[in-house]
Amino acid sequence: MKKGIILFKSKYGAAEKYAYWLAELTGYDCVKLSETAMREAAGYETIVLCGGIYASGIAGLSFLKKHIAGLRGRKTAVFCVGASPYDEKAFQEIKLHNMKNELSGIPLFYGRGAWDEGRMTFKDRTLCRMLQKAIAQKDPSTYEPWMEACMSAVGQSCDWTDRSYLIPLREYLEEGSERKE
């Protein structure tokens, strides 16, 4: 059985960037989720899913849900990527929304991604602008961290990706590996 694989689903590139950085750190194979099947992933001891957050959902999580029975006995983790700075309350909401039922035991990690309206689809750009208009109606002193980030990115191209977000995930993946070697 091979050591590990990183499966990623990335709409605008930040989750893909993290997936390849993680592959460099771990030596794991790195594959676009749409280019793999469970029978291939089942040949690995460790499986990491790296996906962007869109409307509170984590891209690619449906793959894990569908194949959870085949993942039993394997070290599994999810690394989600969002445009907002890390905020414990928001992270816990994402975790509660996504990592429930059969996925509740899988650890979740977070990395800040990027924002580039020029690369967004018309639909995503329109939804973001609608969200920004709704936030703009609020008193800025009441903004939550994600609201501040959303408003500060208006009309800009921002890349907040940082390899340091991978440190907790790498430490989790290394747990127990010292004993095996």
C-alpha positions in Angstrom: 0.0 0.0 0.0 1.3 3.5 -0.9 1.9 6.1 1.8 -0.4 8.9 1.0 -2.5 10.8 -1.6 -3.8 14.4 -1.7 -7.0 14.8 -3.6 -8.0 18.3 -4.5 -10.9 20.2 -5.9 -10.1 23.8 -6.7 -12.2 26.3 -8.5 -9.8 29.2 -8.7 -6.5 27.7 -7.7 -5.8 28.3 -4.0 -6.8 24.8 -2.9 -4.7 23.3 -5.7 -1.7 25.5 -4.6 -2.1 24.1 -1.0 -2.4 20.6 -2.3 0.9 20.8 -4.2 2.6 22.5 -1.3 1.4 19.7 1.0 2.7 17.1 -1.6 6.1 18.8 -1.4 6.1 18.6 2.4 4.9 15.0 2.7 6.0 13.2 -0.5 2.4 12.2 -1.1 0.9 11.8 -4.6 -1.3 14.8 -5.5 -4.2 14.3 -7.9 -7.1 16.4 -9.1 -10.3 14.8 -7.6 -12.0 14.6 -10.9 -9.1 12.5 -12.3 -9.2 9.8 -9.7 -11.5 7.0 -8.5 -12.0 5.4 -5.1 -10.3 2.2 -6.3 -7.1 4.2 -6.9 -7.4 6.2 -3.6 -8.0 2.9 -1.7 -4.4 1.9 -2.4 -3.1 4.6 0.0 -2.6 4.5 3.8 -3.4 8.2 4.1 -6.0 10.3 2.2 -6.2 14.1 2.4 -8.9 16.0 0.6 -8.1 19.7 -0.1 -11.1 21.8 -1.3 -12.3 25.3 -1.4 -15.2 26.6 0.6 -18.2 27.8 -1.5 -21.4 28.9 0.2 -20.4 27.1 3.4 -19.8 23.8 1.7 -16.4 22.2 1.1 -15.6 21.3 -2.5 -15.0 17.5 -2.9 -16.6 16.5 0.4 -19.3 14.5 -1.5 -16.5 12.1 -2.6 -15.6 11.3 1.0 -19.3 10.9 1.9 -19.9 8.6 -1.0 -16.8 6.4 -0.2 -16.6 6.7 3.6 -16.9 2.9 4.0 -13.8 2.4 1.8 -11.8 4.8 3.9 -12.2 2.9 7.1 -8.8 2.1 8.6 -7.0 4.9 6.7 -5.8 8.1 8.1 -8.0 10.7 6.6 -8.1 14.5 6.8 -9.7 17.5 5.1 -8.0 20.8 4.4 -10.5 23.5 3.5 -9.6 26.8 1.9 -11.6 30.1 2.3 -11.1 33.8 1.5 -11.6 34.9 5.1 -8.9 35.1 7.7 -9.0 32.3 10.3 -11.7 32.9 12.9 -12.5 30.2 15.4 -16.2 30.8 15.5 -16.5 30.7 11.7 -14.3 27.6 11.5 -16.5 25.8 14.0 -19.6 26.7 11.9 -17.9 25.3 8.8 -17.0 22.2 10.7 -20.5 21.7 12.1 -22.0 22.3 8.7 -19.7 19.9 6.8 -18.1 17.3 9.1 -21.2 15.6 10.5 -22.6 12.1 10.6 -20.2 9.7 9.0 -17.6 12.5 8.5 -17.6 13.7 12.2 -14.4 11.8 13.1 -12.3 13.2 10.3 -10.2 16.2 11.3 -10.6 19.5 9.5 -7.9 22.1 8.8 -8.1 25.6 7.3 -6.0 27.7 5.1 -6.7 31.2 3.8 -7.0 31.4 0.0 -7.3 34.1 -2.6 -9.8 36.6 -4.1 -9.8 37.6 -7.7 -13.0 38.9 -9.1 -11.5 38.9 -12.6 -11.1 35.1 -12.5 -14.6 34.5 -11.0 -17.4 33.1 -13.1 -20.2 35.6 -13.8 -22.4 33.8 -11.2 -19.8 33.8 -8.5 -18.9 37.5 -9.1 -22.6 38.4 -9.0 -23.2 36.5 -5.8 -20.2 38.1 -4.2 -21.3 41.6 -5.2 -24.8 40.9 -3.8 -23.2 39.8 -0.5 -21.0 42.9 -0.4 -24.0 45.1 -1.0 -25.8 43.4 1.9 -22.8 43.8 4.2 -22.4 47.4 3.2 -25.8 48.1 4.8 -24.5 47.1 8.2 -22.6 49.2 10.7 -18.9 48.4 10.0 -18.2 48.2 13.8 -20.5 45.1 13.8 -18.7 43.3 11.0 -17.6 39.7 11.7 -14.0 38.9 10.5 -15.3 37.3 7.3 -17.4 40.4 6.5 -14.3 42.7 7.0 -12.4 40.5 4.6 -15.1 40.5 2.1 -15.4 44.3 2.1 -11.7 44.9 2.0 -11.3 42.7 -1.1 -13.8 44.7 -3.2 -12.4 45.3 -6.7 -9.0 43.8 -5.7 -7.0 40.8 -6.5 -5.7 39.3 -3.3 -3.6 36.2 -2.6 -3.5 35.2 1.1 -2.2 31.7 0.7 0.6 30.9 3.1 2.5 27.6 3.6 2.3 28.1 7.4 -1.4 27.1 7.3 -0.3 23.6 6.5 1.8 23.1 9.7 -1.1 21.7 11.8 -2.1 19.3 9.1 1.5 18.2 8.5 1.9 17.6 12.3 -1.4 15.5 12.3 -0.1 13.5 9.3 3.2 12.8 11.1 1.5 11.6 14.3 2.3 8.0 14.8 4.6 7.8 11.7 7.7 8.0 14.0 6.7 4.7 15.5 6.4 2.9 12.2 9.8 3.9 10.8 
